[in-house]
Amino acid sequence: MRKYYRNHLFCSIGSFLLVWISFHNPIADAASVEETSPPIQRGLISIESDGIDRELFREVFSYYGAKPPKSKDGGKLKSAYGTTWSVYVPEGYQKDEPYGVVVYINSSDSGEIPHQWIPIFDRHNLIWIGPNHAGNRVYPKINTLWRHALALESLTQIKERYHIDDDRIYVSGRSGGGRIASYVAIINSNLFSGGYYIVGCNPFKPIEIAAEVFMPGFKKEPTGSQLFRARQDRYVMLTGSEDFNREEMRAVYDFYIEENFRHVTFLDVPGMGHDQPPVDWFEKGIIALDKPLKVKTQKVFNQAVIMEKHNQFGKALAGFETATQCRVCSDDFIKLAEKKVALLREEYAKTVSAIELAIDSNDKSRAKSLMNKYKKNWKSVAEEDIKRLTARLAK
């Protein structure tokens, strides 16, 4: 009896402690939940879904003036082949650092990344996602619409699982898949940062590629807002000297230039036919897509240097901090930007400390003088400290 009572007492105390901890230690609970979250998958993996969102299909089909296919459950549209994706995630991926992504629409039914391209994705911090059963022959009557919708669903699927850099979301494809990519990149320029078209693409308006020989445009011409965004994005058109689509690719490139698209690169591989490009040439395309981001960041950095020279330390700090976030810049460049940030933050702390010392010493004249200079040099990043120090001075 005594043994039972003692055990009962220990159980009661243990229950009390568990309840007390649950009320008074929410951080521990949150941590335990975090620990049980599924591990990050890296390398070659497969994703499966129970279908594609019907609203997404409605949006795509309405653009093309078509009626979406019926869905039994009213929510998801299912493929007879199943809805799966082949994905590659570099081993270096960490959830606190956003990676770029390439949504790839193939001309065949496989969405797998070519094995020889994997090191490119490792070097450039890119994730690959390719829908399976999205080739040129899938659902002939609604082939373009289905594949366009799959490209959008691909982006949804990868964003649900990984931290994606919104400045580096590219849609790509080969041959007929490249043509689909050229639709998606323009029509959905609000979602994508650009397109990489390999041995196949279409213009968004009819164009003449030879005497009385025309390429048709999109079913419906893009809106002004779609084109405005698209003109700021980045595009690569890759073909080969022996590719039977070469003249079309060149014509679309010239058309983009005439339409004032700002960042367009044409790659012509000597001796290549209607085929998958060699590793080095494919990487040239990736570099071209990212290059404008480098140039933009360098301009921000250079402007920050000018601001620093003119004692506009707040603006300089903001510029250098932006530069540290560049995902496509060299390590040396990032280290230089980080050094600039560290020095300015140190200077900021010294400035605030000097003002507080003057206030504490009741040297209001010096404190006001330092405050005026502080406001002039740091105002853009010091709003809260300015309020706090001003309130102290007023006492």
BALOBA-1460 file (C-alpha; in Angstrom, 3 decimals):
// residues 395
<rec num="1" residu="m" x="0.000" y="0.000" z="0.000"/>
<rec num="2" residu="r" x="2.793" y="2.335" z="0.885"/>
<rec num="3" residu="k" x="4.541" y="1.500" z="-2.425"/>
<rec num="4" residu="y" x="1.362" y="2.251" z="-4.394"/>
<rec num="5" residu="y" x="0.883" y="5.588" z="-2.624"/>
<rec num="6" residu="r" x="4.458" y="6.621" z="-3.329"/>
<rec num="7" residu="n" x="4.145" y="5.763" z="-7.035"/>
<rec num="8" residu="h" x="0.820" y="7.562" z="-7.235"/>
<rec num="9" residu="l" x="2.373" y="10.626" z="-5.624"/>
<rec num="10" residu="f" x="5.290" y="10.616" z="-8.104"/>
<rec num="11" residu="c" x="2.882" y="10.311" z="-11.015"/>
<rec num="12" residu="s" x="0.847" y="13.230" z="-9.701"/>
<rec num="13" residu="i" x="3.941" y="15.375" z="-9.305"/>
<rec num="14" residu="g" x="5.123" y="14.361" z="-12.786"/>
<rec num="15" residu="s" x="1.747" y="15.291" z="-14.289"/>
<rec num="16" residu="f" x="1.831" y="18.645" z="-12.527"/>
<rec num="17" residu="l" x="5.326" y="19.360" z="-13.849"/>
<rec num="18" residu="l" x="4.318" y="18.471" z="-17.407"/>
<rec num="19" residu="v" x="1.344" y="20.816" z="-17.239"/>
<rec num="20" residu="w" x="3.476" y="23.563" z="-15.664"/>
<rec num="21" residu="i" x="6.138" y="23.201" z="-18.393"/>
<rec num="22" residu="s" x="3.523" y="23.297" z="-21.149"/>
<rec num="23" residu="f" x="2.212" y="26.632" z="-19.851"/>
<rec num="24" residu="h" x="5.500" y="28.211" z="-18.868"/>
<rec num="25" residu="n" x="7.899" y="26.974" z="-21.529"/>
<rec num="26" residu="p" x="6.272" y="27.527" z="-24.941"/>
<rec num="27" residu="i" x="9.700" y="27.973" z="-26.545"/>
<rec num="28" residu="a" x="10.630" y="24.396" z="-25.662"/>
<rec num="29" residu="d" x="7.366" y="23.202" z="-27.246"/>
<rec num="30" residu="a" x="8.092" y="25.160" z="-30.418"/>
<rec num="31" residu="a" x="11.590" y="23.733" z="-30.543"/>
<rec num="32" residu="s" x="10.313" y="20.182" z="-30.199"/>
<rec num="33" residu="v" x="7.885" y="20.767" z="-33.079"/>
<rec num="34" residu="e" x="10.743" y="22.167" z="-35.162"/>
<rec num="35" residu="e" x="12.835" y="19.084" z="-34.451"/>
<rec num="36" residu="t" x="10.075" y="16.778" z="-35.688"/>
<rec num="37" residu="s" x="9.597" y="18.630" z="-38.991"/>
<rec num="38" residu="p" x="10.489" y="16.499" z="-42.026"/>
<rec num="39" residu="p" x="14.167" y="16.645" z="-43.046"/>
<rec num="40" residu="i" x="15.175" y="18.574" z="-46.153"/>
<rec num="41" residu="q" x="15.460" y="16.307" z="-49.182"/>
<rec num="42" residu="r" x="18.469" y="16.882" z="-51.405"/>
<rec num="43" residu="g" x="19.929" y="15.213" z="-54.463"/>
<rec num="44" residu="l" x="17.755" y="13.455" z="-57.055"/>
<rec num="45" residu="i" x="14.235" y="13.113" z="-55.686"/>
<rec num="46" residu="s" x="10.686" y="12.622" z="-56.910"/>
<rec num="47" residu="i" x="7.578" y="14.621" z="-56.055"/>
<rec num="48" residu="e" x="4.043" y="13.310" z="-56.449"/>
<rec num="49" residu="s" x="0.732" y="15.162" z="-56.271"/>
<rec num="50" residu="d" x="-2.896" y="14.049" z="-56.351"/>
<rec num="51" residu="g" x="-3.546" y="16.431" z="-59.238"/>
<rec num="52" residu="i" x="-3.369" y="20.035" z="-60.406"/>
<rec num="53" residu="d" x="-5.357" y="22.841" z="-58.838"/>
<rec num="54" residu="r" x="-8.540" y="23.465" z="-60.816"/>
<rec num="55" residu="e" x="-8.333" y="27.247" z="-60.394"/>
<rec num="56" residu="l" x="-4.902" y="27.223" z="-61.961"/>
<rec num="57" residu="f" x="-6.289" y="25.275" z="-64.916"/>
<rec num="58" residu="r" x="-9.206" y="27.673" z="-65.236"/>
<rec num="59" residu="e" x="-6.773" y="30.587" z="-65.428"/>
<rec num="60" residu="v" x="-4.652" y="28.946" z="-68.138"/>
<rec num="61" residu="f" x="-7.558" y="27.611" z="-70.180"/>
<rec num="62" residu="s" x="-9.427" y="30.917" z="-70.080"/>
<rec num="63" residu="y" x="-6.332" y="32.660" z="-71.461"/>
<rec num="64" residu="y" x="-6.391" y="30.329" z="-74.450"/>
<rec num="65" residu="g" x="-10.157" y="30.676" z="-74.811"/>
<rec num="66" residu="a" x="-10.780" y="27.022" z="-73.925"/>
<rec num="67" residu="k" x="-13.022" y="25.280" z="-71.417"/>
<rec num="68" residu="p" x="-11.176" y="23.407" z="-68.644"/>
<rec num="69" residu="p" x="-11.683" y="19.629" z="-68.553"/>
<rec num="70" residu="k" x="-14.074" y="18.318" z="-65.930"/>
<rec num="71" residu="s" x="-12.877" y="17.093" z="-62.571"/>
<rec num="72" residu="k" x="-14.772" y="14.436" z="-60.597"/>
<rec num="73" residu="d" x="-13.835" y="15.830" z="-57.191"/>
<rec num="74" residu="g" x="-14.293" y="19.445" z="-58.290"/>
<rec num="75" residu="g" x="-10.875" y="20.467" z="-56.903"/>
<rec num="76" residu="k" x="-7.960" y="18.660" z="-58.531"/>
<rec num="77" residu="l" x="-7.525" y="17.768" z="-62.180"/>
<rec num="78" residu="k" x="-5.811" y="14.415" z="-62.488"/>
<rec num="79" residu="s" x="-3.673" y="13.011" z="-65.265"/>
<rec num="80" residu="a" x="-4.113" y="9.482" z="-66.540"/>
<rec num="81" residu="y" x="-0.331" y="9.185" z="-66.229"/>
<rec num="82" residu="g" x="-0.179" y="10.433" z="-62.649"/>
<rec num="83" residu="t" x="1.206" y="13.822" z="-61.623"/>
<rec num="84" residu="t" x="4.886" y="13.522" z="-60.761"/>
<rec num="85" residu="w" x="8.021" y="15.631" z="-61.002"/>
<rec num="86" residu="s" x="11.705" y="14.844" z="-61.184"/>
<rec num="87" residu="v" x="13.692" y="17.185" z="-58.939"/>
<rec num="88" residu="y" x="17.340" y="17.878" z="-58.253"/>
<rec num="89" residu="v" x="18.377" y="19.830" z="-55.145"/>
<rec num="90" residu="p" x="22.111" y="20.560" z="-54.617"/>
<rec num="91" residu="e" x="23.635" y="19.089" z="-51.474"/>
<rec num="92" residu="g" x="24.682" y="22.598" z="-50.412"/>
<rec num="93" residu="y" x="21.090" y="23.831" z="-50.132"/>
<rec num="94" residu="q" x="20.121" y="25.284" z="-46.743"/>
<rec num="95" residu="k" x="16.593" y="26.474" z="-45.936"/>
<rec num="96" residu="d" x="17.806" y="29.875" z="-44.698"/>
<rec num="97" residu="e" x="19.363" y="30.713" z="-48.103"/>
<rec num="98" residu="p" x="17.094" y="31.031" z="-51.152"/>
<rec num="99" residu="y" x="18.048" y="29.117" z="-54.295"/>
<rec num="100" residu="g" x="17.069" y="29.783" z="-57.880"/>
<rec num="101" residu="v" x="14.930" y="27.280" z="-59.766"/>
<rec num="102" residu="v" x="14.630" y="26.068" z="-63.358"/>
<rec num="103" residu="v" x="11.219" y="24.702" z="-64.328"/>
<rec num="104" residu="y" x="11.999" y="22.462" z="-67.311"/>
<rec num="105" residu="i" x="9.424" y="21.307" z="-69.876"/>
<rec num="106" residu="n" x="10.903" y="18.518" z="-71.966"/>
<rec num="107" residu="s" x="9.948" y="17.429" z="-75.462"/>
<rec num="108" residu="s" x="9.909" y="13.831" z="-74.212"/>
<rec num="109" residu="d" x="7.989" y="12.378" z="-71.265"/>
<rec num="110" residu="s" x="10.899" y="12.429" z="-68.809"/>
<rec num="111" residu="g" x="11.372" y="15.365" z="-66.466"/>
<rec num="112" residu="e" x="14.772" y="14.175" z="-65.227"/>
<rec num="113" residu="i" x="17.783" y="16.482" z="-65.259"/>
<rec num="114" residu="p" x="20.537" y="15.369" z="-67.669"/>
<rec num="115" residu="h" x="23.189" y="13.859" z="-65.421"/>
<rec num="116" residu="q" x="25.989" y="15.950" z="-66.926"/>
<rec num="117" residu="w" x="24.156" y="19.180" z="-66.019"/>
<rec num="118" residu="i" x="24.056" y="18.438" z="-62.284"/>
<rec num="119" residu="p" x="27.421" y="20.162" z="-61.512"/>
<rec num="120" residu="i" x="26.090" y="23.334" z="-63.182"/>
<rec num="121" residu="f" x="23.158" y="23.441" z="-60.776"/>
<rec num="122" residu="d" x="25.556" y="22.850" z="-57.883"/>
<rec num="123" residu="r" x="27.827" y="25.712" z="-58.946"/>
<rec num="124" residu="h" x="25.022" y="28.188" z="-59.541"/>
<rec num="125" residu="n" x="22.791" y="27.380" z="-56.536"/>
<rec num="126" residu="l" x="19.891" y="26.232" z="-58.678"/>
<rec num="127" residu="i" x="17.136" y="23.670" z="-58.149"/>
<rec num="128" residu="w" x="15.742" y="21.676" z="-61.082"/>
<rec num="129" residu="i" x="12.115" y="20.597" z="-61.382"/>
<rec num="130" residu="g" x="10.737" y="18.851" z="-64.452"/>
<rec num="131" residu="p" x="7.204" y="17.459" z="-64.747"/>
<rec num="132" residu="n" x="7.027" y="13.904" z="-66.048"/>
<rec num="133" residu="h" x="4.622" y="12.976" z="-68.851"/>
<rec num="134" residu="a" x="4.704" y="16.522" z="-70.226"/>
<rec num="135" residu="g" x="6.158" y="15.788" z="-73.663"/>
<rec num="136" residu="n" x="5.138" y="16.851" z="-77.145"/>
<rec num="137" residu="r" x="2.634" y="14.003" z="-77.546"/>
<rec num="138" residu="v" x="0.771" y="14.138" z="-74.247"/>
<rec num="139" residu="y" x="-2.947" y="14.997" z="-74.627"/>
<rec num="140" residu="p" x="-2.727" y="16.169" z="-78.278"/>
<rec num="141" residu="k" x="-5.955" y="18.212" z="-78.178"/>
<rec num="142" residu="i" x="-4.891" y="20.301" z="-75.179"/>
<rec num="143" residu="n" x="-1.119" y="19.755" z="-75.294"/>
<rec num="144" residu="t" x="-0.065" y="23.414" z="-75.004"/>
<rec num="145" residu="l" x="-2.615" y="24.201" z="-72.286"/>
<rec num="146" residu="w" x="-1.819" y="21.111" z="-70.228"/>
<rec num="147" residu="r" x="1.937" y="21.690" z="-70.341"/>
<rec num="148" residu="h" x="1.541" y="25.396" z="-69.575"/>
<rec num="149" residu="a" x="-0.520" y="24.527" z="-66.500"/>
<rec num="150" residu="l" x="2.041" y="21.904" z="-65.449"/>
<rec num="151" residu="a" x="4.787" y="24.553" z="-65.590"/>
<rec num="152" residu="l" x="2.816" y="26.741" z="-63.166"/>
<rec num="153" residu="e" x="2.015" y="23.807" z="-60.891"/>
<rec num="154" residu="s" x="5.716" y="22.909" z="-60.903"/>
<rec num="155" residu="l" x="6.522" y="26.295" z="-59.425"/>
<rec num="156" residu="t" x="3.810" y="25.872" z="-56.783"/>
<rec num="157" residu="q" x="5.124" y="22.436" z="-55.813"/>
<rec num="158" residu="i" x="8.759" y="23.523" z="-55.452"/>
<rec num="159" residu="k" x="7.902" y="26.700" z="-53.524"/>
<rec num="160" residu="e" x="5.928" y="24.659" z="-50.997"/>
<rec num="161" residu="r" x="9.046" y="22.639" z="-50.225"/>
<rec num="162" residu="y" x="12.044" y="24.941" z="-50.686"/>
<rec num="163" residu="h" x="13.127" y="28.539" z="-50.123"/>
<rec num="164" residu="i" x="13.158" y="30.002" z="-53.639"/>
<rec num="165" residu="d" x="14.832" y="33.225" z="-54.788"/>
<rec num="166" residu="d" x="12.092" y="35.200" z="-56.569"/>
<rec num="167" residu="d" x="14.725" y="36.946" z="-58.714"/>
<rec num="168" residu="r" x="15.900" y="33.629" z="-60.179"/>
<rec num="169" residu="i" x="12.826" y="31.708" z="-61.298"/>
<rec num="170" residu="y" x="13.387" y="30.500" z="-64.856"/>
<rec num="171" residu="v" x="11.270" y="28.406" z="-67.194"/>
<rec num="172" residu="s" x="13.071" y="26.342" z="-69.790"/>
<rec num="173" residu="g" x="12.536" y="23.548" z="-72.260"/>
<rec num="174" residu="r" x="13.863" y="21.845" z="-75.355"/>
<rec num="175" residu="s" x="12.230" y="21.818" z="-78.809"/>
<rec num="176" residu="g" x="8.453" y="21.726" z="-78.227"/>
<rec num="177" residu="g" x="9.164" y="22.247" z="-74.523"/>
<rec num="178" residu="g" x="11.076" y="25.399" z="-75.430"/>
<rec num="179" residu="r" x="7.988" y="26.647" z="-77.262"/>
<rec num="180" residu="i" x="5.897" y="26.064" z="-74.137"/>
<rec num="181" residu="a" x="8.533" y="27.879" z="-72.064"/>
<rec num="182" residu="s" x="8.276" y="30.874" z="-74.413"/>
<rec num="183" residu="y" x="4.522" y="31.058" z="-73.691"/>
<rec num="184" residu="v" x="4.925" y="30.703" z="-69.933"/>
<rec num="185" residu="a" x="7.763" y="33.223" z="-69.566"/>
<rec num="186" residu="i" x="5.755" y="36.000" z="-71.246"/>
<rec num="187" residu="i" x="2.199" y="35.252" z="-70.134"/>
<rec num="188" residu="n" x="3.271" y="34.574" z="-66.546"/>
<rec num="189" residu="s" x="6.018" y="37.186" z="-66.308"/>
<rec num="190" residu="n" x="4.596" y="38.044" z="-62.877"/>
<rec num="191" residu="l" x="5.831" y="34.645" z="-61.643"/>
<rec num="192" residu="f" x="8.997" y="34.026" z="-63.664"/>
<rec num="193" residu="s" x="12.246" y="35.982" z="-63.990"/>
<rec num="194" residu="g" x="12.927" y="34.821" z="-67.523"/>
<rec num="195" residu="g" x="13.067" y="31.992" z="-70.022"/>
<rec num="196" residu="y" x="15.715" y="29.693" z="-71.468"/>
<rec num="197" residu="y" x="14.534" y="28.381" z="-74.850"/>
<rec num="198" residu="i" x="16.513" y="25.485" z="-76.331"/>
<rec num="199" residu="v" x="16.084" y="24.692" z="-80.069"/>
<rec num="200" residu="g" x="12.494" y="25.891" z="-80.028"/>
<rec num="201" residu="c" x="10.429" y="28.989" z="-79.176"/>
<rec num="202" residu="n" x="7.500" y="31.061" z="-80.423"/>
<rec num="203" residu="p" x="6.981" y="34.827" z="-80.768"/>
<rec num="204" residu="f" x="4.018" y="36.368" z="-78.989"/>
<rec num="205" residu="k" x="2.951" y="38.099" z="-82.215"/>
<rec num="206" residu="p" x="3.137" y="36.815" z="-85.824"/>
<rec num="207" residu="i" x="6.512" y="37.570" z="-87.411"/>
<rec num="208" residu="e" x="7.934" y="37.154" z="-90.893"/>
<rec num="209" residu="i" x="10.992" y="34.880" z="-90.931"/>
<rec num="210" residu="a" x="11.455" y="34.857" z="-94.702"/>
<rec num="211" residu="a" x="9.698" y="36.302" z="-97.760"/>
<rec num="212" residu="e" x="6.006" y="35.659" z="-97.103"/>
<rec num="213" residu="v" x="6.858" y="32.993" z="-94.525"/>
<rec num="214" residu="f" x="5.351" y="33.763" z="-91.122"/>
<rec num="215" residu="m" x="5.557" y="32.298" z="-87.640"/>
<rec num="216" residu="p" x="2.223" y="32.475" z="-85.817"/>
<rec num="217" residu="g" x="1.954" y="34.367" z="-82.549"/>
<rec num="218" residu="f" x="0.219" y="33.370" z="-79.334"/>
<rec num="219" residu="k" x="-3.462" y="32.506" z="-79.338"/>
<rec num="220" residu="k" x="-4.035" y="35.793" z="-77.517"/>
<rec num="221" residu="e" x="-1.587" y="38.684" z="-77.493"/>
<rec num="222" residu="p" x="-0.157" y="39.435" z="-74.022"/>
<rec num="223" residu="t" x="-1.533" y="42.430" z="-72.140"/>
<rec num="224" residu="g" x="0.397" y="45.640" z="-71.634"/>
<rec num="225" residu="s" x="1.188" y="44.781" z="-68.016"/>
<rec num="226" residu="q" x="2.401" y="41.290" z="-68.970"/>
<rec num="227" residu="l" x="4.722" y="42.746" z="-71.592"/>
<rec num="228" residu="f" x="5.929" y="45.529" z="-69.306"/>
<rec num="229" residu="r" x="7.145" y="42.960" z="-66.785"/>
<rec num="230" residu="a" x="8.451" y="40.618" z="-69.469"/>
<rec num="231" residu="r" x="10.627" y="43.334" z="-70.999"/>
<rec num="232" residu="q" x="12.521" y="43.635" z="-67.708"/>
<rec num="233" residu="d" x="13.205" y="39.876" z="-67.472"/>
<rec num="234" residu="r" x="16.085" y="37.793" z="-68.888"/>
<rec num="235" residu="y" x="16.016" y="35.400" z="-71.826"/>
<rec num="236" residu="v" x="18.368" y="32.995" z="-73.565"/>
<rec num="237" residu="m" x="17.716" y="31.407" z="-76.951"/>
<rec num="238" residu="l" x="20.045" y="28.519" z="-77.699"/>
<rec num="239" residu="t" x="20.287" y="26.799" z="-81.060"/>
<rec num="240" residu="g" x="22.934" y="25.181" z="-83.253"/>
<rec num="241" residu="s" x="24.347" y="25.777" z="-86.713"/>
<rec num="242" residu="e" x="22.732" y="22.504" z="-87.871"/>
<rec num="243" residu="d" x="19.418" y="22.946" z="-86.024"/>
<rec num="244" residu="f" x="16.425" y="22.962" z="-88.405"/>
<rec num="245" residu="n" x="14.789" y="25.528" z="-86.094"/>
<rec num="246" residu="r" x="17.792" y="27.865" z="-86.217"/>
<rec num="247" residu="e" x="16.209" y="30.505" z="-88.461"/>
<rec num="248" residu="e" x="13.081" y="30.582" z="-86.321"/>
<rec num="249" residu="m" x="15.172" y="30.983" z="-83.172"/>
<rec num="250" residu="r" x="17.131" y="33.840" z="-84.714"/>
<rec num="251" residu="a" x="13.932" y="35.515" z="-85.919"/>
<rec num="252" residu="v" x="12.378" y="35.377" z="-82.438"/>
<rec num="253" residu="y" x="15.592" y="36.783" z="-80.932"/>
<rec num="254" residu="d" x="15.517" y="39.708" z="-83.400"/>
<rec num="255" residu="f" x="11.826" y="40.204" z="-82.603"/>
<rec num="256" residu="y" x="12.515" y="40.422" z="-78.859"/>
<rec num="257" residu="i" x="15.204" y="43.026" z="-79.510"/>
<rec num="258" residu="e" x="12.832" y="45.053" z="-81.714"/>
<rec num="259" residu="e" x="10.209" y="44.841" z="-78.949"/>
<rec num="260" residu="n" x="12.663" y="46.469" z="-76.499"/>
<rec num="261" residu="f" x="13.320" y="43.434" z="-74.342"/>
<rec num="262" residu="r" x="16.286" y="44.522" z="-72.232"/>
<rec num="263" residu="h" x="18.161" y="41.280" z="-71.560"/>
<rec num="264" residu="v" x="18.208" y="38.769" z="-74.425"/>
<rec num="265" residu="t" x="21.087" y="36.438" z="-75.343"/>
<rec num="266" residu="f" x="21.412" y="34.364" z="-78.524"/>
<rec num="267" residu="l" x="23.671" y="31.297" z="-78.342"/>
<rec num="268" residu="d" x="24.561" y="29.514" z="-81.585"/>
<rec num="269" residu="v" x="26.475" y="26.264" z="-80.984"/>
<rec num="270" residu="p" x="28.779" y="25.331" z="-83.885"/>
<rec num="271" residu="g" x="27.950" y="21.943" z="-85.384"/>
<rec num="272" residu="m" x="24.983" y="21.277" z="-83.075"/>
<rec num="273" residu="g" x="21.726" y="20.054" z="-84.554"/>
<rec num="274" residu="h" x="18.258" y="19.807" z="-83.033"/>
<rec num="275" residu="d" x="19.633" y="18.352" z="-79.844"/>
<rec num="276" residu="q" x="20.504" y="18.838" z="-76.213"/>
<rec num="277" residu="p" x="23.339" y="21.372" z="-75.884"/>
<rec num="278" residu="p" x="26.827" y="20.485" z="-74.609"/>
<rec num="279" residu="v" x="27.497" y="21.145" z="-70.919"/>
<rec num="280" residu="d" x="29.664" y="24.234" z="-71.457"/>
<rec num="281" residu="w" x="27.139" y="25.865" z="-73.765"/>
<rec num="282" residu="f" x="24.216" y="25.143" z="-71.472"/>
<rec num="283" residu="e" x="26.140" y="26.756" z="-68.614"/>
<rec num="284" residu="k" x="26.799" y="29.834" z="-70.767"/>
<rec num="285" residu="g" x="23.035" y="30.254" z="-70.902"/>
<rec num="286" residu="i" x="22.687" y="30.036" z="-67.118"/>
<rec num="287" residu="i" x="25.442" y="32.615" z="-66.697"/>
<rec num="288" residu="a" x="23.700" y="34.912" z="-69.190"/>
<rec num="289" residu="l" x="20.406" y="34.646" z="-67.284"/>
<rec num="290" residu="d" x="22.087" y="35.633" z="-64.028"/>
<rec num="291" residu="k" x="24.448" y="38.301" z="-65.409"/>
<rec num="292" residu="p" x="22.000" y="41.251" z="-65.231"/>
<rec num="293" residu="l" x="21.576" y="40.532" z="-61.505"/>
<rec num="294" residu="k" x="25.344" y="40.840" z="-61.066"/>
<rec num="295" residu="v" x="25.433" y="44.081" z="-63.022"/>
<rec num="296" residu="k" x="22.510" y="45.486" z="-61.030"/>
<rec num="297" residu="t" x="24.167" y="44.570" z="-57.718"/>
<rec num="298" residu="q" x="27.472" y="46.097" z="-58.817"/>
<rec num="299" residu="k" x="25.665" y="49.343" z="-59.602"/>
<rec num="300" residu="v" x="24.078" y="49.326" z="-56.139"/>
<rec num="301" residu="f" x="27.501" y="48.725" z="-54.581"/>
<rec num="302" residu="n" x="29.126" y="51.526" z="-56.608"/>
<rec num="303" residu="q" x="26.340" y="53.915" z="-55.612"/>
<rec num="304" residu="a" x="26.859" y="52.956" z="-51.968"/>
<rec num="305" residu="v" x="30.557" y="53.817" z="-52.290"/>
<rec num="306" residu="i" x="29.590" y="57.274" z="-53.585"/>
<rec num="307" residu="m" x="27.099" y="57.750" z="-50.734"/>
<rec num="308" residu="e" x="29.798" y="56.804" z="-48.226"/>
<rec num="309" residu="k" x="32.186" y="59.393" z="-49.669"/>
<rec num="310" residu="h" x="29.477" y="62.043" z="-49.266"/>
<rec num="311" residu="n" x="28.835" y="61.037" z="-45.634"/>
<rec num="312" residu="q" x="25.427" y="59.602" z="-46.491"/>
<rec num="313" residu="f" x="26.219" y="56.645" z="-44.282"/>
<rec num="314" residu="g" x="22.638" y="55.420" z="-43.881"/>
<rec num="315" residu="k" x="22.123" y="55.100" z="-47.641"/>
<rec num="316" residu="a" x="25.582" y="53.578" z="-48.031"/>
<rec num="317" residu="l" x="24.820" y="50.955" z="-45.383"/>
<rec num="318" residu="a" x="21.543" y="50.004" z="-47.070"/>
<rec num="319" residu="g" x="23.342" y="49.646" z="-50.417"/>
<rec num="320" residu="f" x="26.136" y="47.479" z="-49.056"/>
<rec num="321" residu="e" x="23.630" y="45.294" z="-47.193"/>
<rec num="322" residu="t" x="21.733" y="44.776" z="-50.458"/>
<rec num="323" residu="a" x="24.985" y="43.778" z="-52.138"/>
<rec num="324" residu="t" x="25.633" y="41.087" z="-49.515"/>
<rec num="325" residu="q" x="22.394" y="39.370" z="-50.562"/>
<rec num="326" residu="c" x="23.532" y="38.810" z="-54.166"/>
<rec num="327" residu="r" x="23.173" y="35.084" z="-54.896"/>
<rec num="328" residu="v" x="25.139" y="35.132" z="-58.154"/>
<rec num="329" residu="c" x="28.109" y="37.328" z="-57.205"/>
<rec num="330" residu="s" x="31.613" y="36.076" z="-56.405"/>
<rec num="331" residu="d" x="32.652" y="35.211" z="-52.860"/>
<rec num="332" residu="d" x="35.265" y="37.993" z="-52.928"/>
<rec num="333" residu="f" x="32.601" y="40.548" z="-53.850"/>
<rec num="334" residu="i" x="30.303" y="39.371" z="-51.041"/>
<rec num="335" residu="k" x="33.159" y="39.481" z="-48.516"/>
<rec num="336" residu="l" x="33.995" y="43.060" z="-49.560"/>
<rec num="337" residu="a" x="30.356" y="44.117" z="-49.159"/>
<rec num="338" residu="e" x="30.164" y="42.400" z="-45.768"/>
<rec num="339" residu="k" x="33.329" y="44.199" z="-44.638"/>
<rec num="340" residu="k" x="31.802" y="47.536" z="-45.664"/>
<rec num="341" residu="v" x="28.650" y="46.720" z="-43.687"/>
<rec num="342" residu="a" x="30.635" y="45.755" z="-40.586"/>
<rec num="343" residu="l" x="32.684" y="48.985" z="-40.655"/>
<rec num="344" residu="l" x="29.613" y="51.185" z="-41.072"/>
<rec num="345" residu="r" x="27.732" y="49.411" z="-38.288"/>
<rec num="346" residu="e" x="30.744" y="49.949" z="-36.034"/>
<rec num="347" residu="e" x="30.770" y="53.640" z="-36.970"/>
<rec num="348" residu="y" x="27.041" y="53.851" z="-36.303"/>
<rec num="349" residu="a" x="27.463" y="52.363" z="-32.814"/>
<rec num="350" residu="k" x="30.259" y="54.833" z="-32.037"/>
<rec num="351" residu="t" x="28.106" y="57.761" z="-33.171"/>
<rec num="352" residu="v" x="25.128" y="56.721" z="-31.017"/>
<rec num="353" residu="s" x="27.437" y="56.077" z="-28.057"/>
<rec num="354" residu="a" x="28.956" y="59.565" z="-28.365"/>
<rec num="355" residu="i" x="25.493" y="61.191" z="-28.348"/>
<rec num="356" residu="e" x="24.411" y="59.165" z="-25.302"/>
<rec num="357" residu="l" x="27.619" y="60.102" z="-23.472"/>
<rec num="358" residu="a" x="26.993" y="63.799" z="-24.140"/>
<rec num="359" residu="i" x="23.412" y="63.456" z="-22.860"/>
<rec num="360" residu="d" x="24.560" y="61.561" z="-19.761"/>
<rec num="361" residu="s" x="27.167" y="64.277" z="-19.119"/>
<rec num="362" residu="n" x="24.434" y="66.915" z="-19.427"/>
<rec num="363" residu="d" x="26.420" y="68.532" z="-22.271"/>
<rec num="364" residu="k" x="23.305" y="69.459" z="-24.245"/>
<rec num="365" residu="s" x="25.146" y="71.760" z="-26.629"/>
<rec num="366" residu="r" x="27.457" y="68.956" z="-27.782"/>
<rec num="367" residu="a" x="24.607" y="66.440" z="-27.786"/>
<rec num="368" residu="k" x="22.503" y="68.665" z="-30.076"/>
<rec num="369" residu="s" x="25.434" y="69.240" z="-32.410"/>
<rec num="370" residu="l" x="26.113" y="65.509" z="-32.650"/>
<rec num="371" residu="m" x="22.392" y="64.811" z="-33.130"/>
<rec num="372" residu="n" x="22.137" y="67.218" z="-36.063"/>
<rec num="373" residu="k" x="25.082" y="65.564" z="-37.754"/>
<rec num="374" residu="y" x="23.704" y="62.114" z="-36.911"/>
<rec num="375" residu="k" x="20.321" y="62.899" z="-38.456"/>
<rec num="376" residu="k" x="21.961" y="64.215" z="-41.606"/>
<rec num="377" residu="n" x="24.270" y="61.227" z="-42.086"/>
<rec num="378" residu="w" x="22.189" y="58.304" z="-40.830"/>
<rec num="379" residu="k" x="18.534" y="59.327" z="-41.088"/>
<rec num="380" residu="s" x="17.524" y="56.678" z="-43.632"/>
<rec num="381" residu="v" x="18.363" y="53.810" z="-41.229"/>
<rec num="382" residu="a" x="18.073" y="55.433" z="-37.790"/>
<rec num="383" residu="e" x="14.412" y="56.334" z="-37.330"/>
<rec num="384" residu="e" x="13.906" y="54.501" z="-34.017"/>
<rec num="385" residu="d" x="17.185" y="55.668" z="-32.478"/>
<rec num="386" residu="i" x="16.494" y="59.240" z="-33.564"/>
<rec num="387" residu="k" x="13.133" y="59.155" z="-31.758"/>
<rec num="388" residu="r" x="14.703" y="57.654" z="-28.641"/>
<rec num="389" residu="l" x="17.637" y="60.069" z="-28.492"/>
<rec num="390" residu="t" x="15.445" y="63.083" z="-29.267"/>
<rec num="391" residu="a" x="13.173" y="62.120" z="-26.364"/>
<rec num="392" residu="r" x="16.181" y="61.869" z="-24.042"/>
<rec num="393" residu="l" x="17.425" y="65.286" z="-25.134"/>
<rec num="394" residu="a" x="14.038" y="66.847" z="-24.447"/>
<rec num="395" residu="k" x="14.092" y="65.793" z="-20.787"/>
